[in-house]
Amino acid sequence: VAHQIETKTEGWVVLASVELWDDHVVLHFAQEQRPAPGLMQCAHHWSISDDLGTPYRSIGGGMGAHRGRADDRERIRGHAVFAPAVPFGARELIVAPPLLRLSDPIVVDLSS
């Protein structure tokens, strides 16, 4: 996928890849942000939906962080897991990263 967007925290978020399994969905992401109290806890609050209206729920995930070259930046890499699987017939997976500055989510085309 490799879709990068700017965030509210003067950083960026990249949706690196999406894994579609027979019973769940995995998002792999990277993020850079200015560290702030409680911000790390919000960084993994991704959500997904699709064009069929499937009700997804978060079932796990994980992440780690380190300081970049600039001491005022924090780099995060992680994954978020959702169930159920994307149903057959869904054409779009709509991914909403946390801390968005933009109102538009990331739309992943599933039709190909």
Secondary structure by P-SEA (a helix, b strand, c coil): cccccccccccccccccccccccbbbbbbcccccccccccccccbbbbbcccccccccccccbbbbbcccccbbbbbbbbbbcccccccccbbbbbbccccccccccccccc
